Structure formats: C-alpha cells, structure tokens
Amino acid sequence: MKQTSFAKYLTQFMVSYLVDERGYSRNTVSAYRDSIILLLTYMRDAHRINADRIEFKDITRERIISFLGWLEAERHCSISTRNARLAALHSFFRFLTYKYPDHLKEWQSILSLKIKKCDTPEVIYLTADGVKLLLAQPDTSKRKGRRDQVLISLMFECAGRVQEIADLVPSRINFGKPALLTIKGKGNKTRLVPISEPMTAILKRYMQENGLLRDQATDYPLFSNGRGDKLTRMGITAIIRKYSMTARLIDPSIIPAGISPHSLRHSKAMLLQQSEVNIFAIRDFLGHASVTTTEIYARIDNRQKREALEKTSLTPQSTELPVWQSNKGLLDWLESLGKE
C-alpha cells in the first residue's frame, strides 16, 4: 500500500524532528507518540478512517475540537491531560506549517485552539514528621522492605521526579566527599544533587547487599523488581501509595490523602523553603527551568505564616463602623469625598 503524506510527515516528525533536531528525551517523545495514537484511535472510532488511510484533508479544526471533547467524555481524561495532548498536537502542526504548507490555513486554525482553563492542582506534601512516619512503614527485616525504604529516602533526599528515580543506575552515583547523584531530568537536562552522609551510608549498604557496587553492575537498575527489571513509574507509585495508606491509618493528621511520588518532591521543596534556602538554589536543586515554577513553594509558605500569625494575634477586634456605614449609604459617602 502506498504511504500517505500524513504517514510520511508523521514519521519525519517523530523520528527526525523530535529526536534529531530538537533532542527531546525519550519520555517526551513517548508522550507525543501517545497523543498521536489517541488521535488515530479517535479517527478510527469516530470517523471510520484507519490510520494507514488518513490524509491531511481528513484533519480539520472541527475534528481536533471533537477529539479533545472525546478525550474528556469517552476517555475520562482530566483537563490537564487534555491540554497536554493539545500541546503535543500543536507541536506537530507547527512542524507541518514549514514542512507541508499546502494546508497552511487549516494548520494555523488548529494552532489557534487555546489551552482549556483548569483549576490549579493542590500541592500535597508531608511535614518532616510525616516523612519520618512514612519511612517507618517498610518492613526492613525483609529485602523488599529495605529496598522500599531506600527508594523513599532517596526520592525525598534528592527531590527526584518518579521517572528520574526509575532511570537511576549505579554509574550515576559518586561516593565522594560529598557524595553526588547525577540526575537526568526533563529535556535530557542533567543536574548534580549532593547526598547527605546518612543517606550515603544507607544507599551504599543497600547497593552492597544487592551487588550493585560491582564493576559489571554500573548500568543495572538501582531499583528493580523481583525479576531484575527496573521499577516502572506505576510500580513506584504503587509502593508510595501502599505505605502512605498504612501511615495514614496511624496518624492522618500528618499524612494527607492523595500522597503520590511527586508529594515527596514537594515535601523536600517545602522544607528547603521553610529553612529559608535561597529560592534560586531551590530552583537549581529541583531542576526547574524557571524560578516562576519554584515560587509556588514560597507562596504556600507565606500563606502558612500569615495564617499562623492570624491565629496567634491578640489584637482586639474593632467594633467601630466604617465611616461610610454611618452615613446614608455608600453612594452618599463616595459623593462627599473631596467636597470638604
């Protein structure tokens, strides 16, 4: 079967453009791939056009709008997920404006679709006591429990994203003074994270127990399952949720509902902020591209301080009415301004 123009340029986008020209990470390429697969699935199910028969004339602004609605209604995707899929499609159609301008008007029309407004998700994090309680949950008399405790400890210590932790291998750990962890983050950006002496000790002990200090083990997964395969994002998420549930049964006041791997990253960032570490240092530690992203922790910390001040305030409440309330009304008061 003859290859369609759509298939030709989609292949160029996924292989040549994203990887070779832009140098996007494997995870970013996978996210873009998943968005395209969902669009192809929609075209097959809703319009009976199989992937190998799709032509550019089949892709219209109206169908992209319907696709986004399908994601929410049929796939039950959140608004943030819907927006992420649209962002991936925007990248593809922006690529097409230069590579296949025959349908330029349609591509520009699709690119004009806006991101849908959604509520900012709540930042869920643990206090120091909450982290200690979570770390106390794994059964360290068992090998799996020891692995899980080191996993949780390291996630908090380095504030790593779940995929960053899943991708760790022994060669990225330098047991110098201080010990350093090399993390490859979003967009293949690399950052060096110092590891505390207590964390270094338990990490080295864990690696010794699992044969990860041997020369031939430098590229083995740091955290693996019973088959020796590296833990996946879903596997790590399941581990965190399992222990957070048991910890919450012990003390729900310090273990909020909805704890995820990213909560440990938030927890470390909040403790750094509360310790008055410079916000630019926190940005670099977390690997944020912009300090604007990091400022969310400063805003949360300031709100907590303000609420604490209000709770401990001894200032008597005023019983005196505002000037305008003692007049005939707000309008009369406003009109009287500047006349005296």
Summary of the structure (lengths in Angstrom):
residues: 340
radius of gyration: 26.5
end to end distance: 88.1
largest distance: 88.3
contacts: 911
relative contact order: 0.08
helix: 63%
strand: 5%
